[in-house]
Amino acid sequence: MSENKFRVGLFDCFADAKQCFIGCCIPGLSYSQTEYRLSTTPSTLEGHDPININSIGACGLFWACPCVAFILPYFHRQKIRQRYNIAGGDVGDCCTTYWCPACSLIQNEKEVILRESEATATVTEPPKAPEGMTYPAK
C-alpha cells in the first residue's frame, strides 16, 4: 500500500507560467487564493476578491519580512495534509516552506485545485450492471 503524497511536485511550479508568475511576483495573491479555496466548499475562486486583507497582508509580510513569511505556506501545507490525508510532517513542511516559499505557495495552490477537481468530477458514463452468475460446466 502506498502512502498518500502530494500529487503536484515542488518544482512543478515551472509548468504553469501564470501560477509561477503569481507565486513569485505576487505571493500574497497566491496565498489569498489558496486560503479562499481552503475555506470554501466547493473550492473555487467564485466570489474571491484578489485585493483583500489576506492578499495585502501576505504581500506585505513576504516583501517586508521574508525570513518569517514562510509560516503562511507552512500553515496551508498543514491544512492541505489534514484535509486530503497526505502523509508528511512538520519538519519537512517547515524546511520546504522556508527554503522555497514561492514553490511551496504554487504547489499548495495547484494541489488544492487538483484534489478539488477530482472530488467534483462528474461521472460521464453510467455504471454497468454486474454480469450474471455462471456455474462451471459438469
WOLIN-V180063 format. One record per backbone hydrogen bond with DSSP energy under -0.5 kcal/mol. CO is the residue of the C=O (numbers start at 1). NH is the residue of the N-H. E is the energy in kcal/mol with one decimal. If there is no record, write none. Layout:
CO&NH&E  CO&NH&E
This chain:
4&87&-3.1  7&9&-0.6  9&12&-1.4  10&13&-0.5  11&14&-0.9  12&15&-1.6  13&16&-0.7  15&17&-0.6  16&20&-2.5  17&21&-2.5  18&22&-2.5  19&23&-2.8  20&24&-2.1  21&25&-2.9  21&26&-0.7  22&26&-1.8  26&29&-1.1  26&30&-1.4  27&31&-2.6  28&32&-2.5  29&33&-2.6  30&34&-2.1  31&35&-2.6  32&36&-2.3  33&37&-2.5  34&38&-2.5  35&39&-1.0  36&39&-0.5  36&40&-0.7  37&40&-0.7  42&44&-1.3  45&48&-2.6  48&50&-0.6  50&52&-0.9  52&56&-2.6  53&57&-2.4  54&58&-2.5  55&59&-2.4  56&60&-2.4  57&61&-2.3  58&62&-2.9  59&63&-2.3  60&64&-2.9  61&65&-2.1  65&68&-1.8  65&69&-1.1  68&71&-1.6  69&72&-1.7  69&73&-0.6  70&74&-1.7  71&75&-2.2  72&76&-1.6  73&77&-2.5  74&78&-2.0  75&79&-2.1  76&80&-3.0  77&81&-2.8  78&82&-2.1  79&83&-3.0  80&84&-2.4  81&85&-0.6  81&86&-1.9  82&85&-0.5  89&93&-2.0  90&94&-2.8  91&95&-2.5  92&96&-2.5  93&97&-2.6  94&98&-2.0  95&99&-2.5  96&100&-1.8  100&104&-2.2  101&105&-2.3  102&106&-2.2  103&107&-2.7  104&108&-2.6  105&109&-2.2  106&110&-2.7  107&111&-2.6  108&112&-2.2  109&113&-2.2  110&114&-2.5  111&115&-2.8  112&116&-2.5  113&117&-2.2  114&118&-2.0  115&119&-1.9  116&120&-1.8  118&121&-0.6
